[in-house]
Amino acid sequence: MDSAGRVVIPKSLREAIGLGDGGEIEIQLVDGALLVAPPTVRKRIEEHDGRATIVAEQELPPLPDQVVRDVLDAIRR
């Protein structure tokens, strides 16, 4: 941490939670530790063709290909 209180988050960690360069973050104090996360996206539930669907109230960035592959691999196990 520098004298102004700035902290550099390593690229590998930013990528792991989907943070882009210059992106916004949320910081919370949880049990004496700082929790850094992408900002919460407001969402609502809509019904489409008889099924409940969660819809984000703002444009979301595309998921990196590796994140999609990791999720698919986890589901297939």
Summary of the structure (lengths in Angstrom):
residues: 77
radius of gyration: 16.5
end to end distance: 40.0
largest distance: 55.6
contacts: 116
relative contact order: 0.13
helix: 23%
strand: 29%
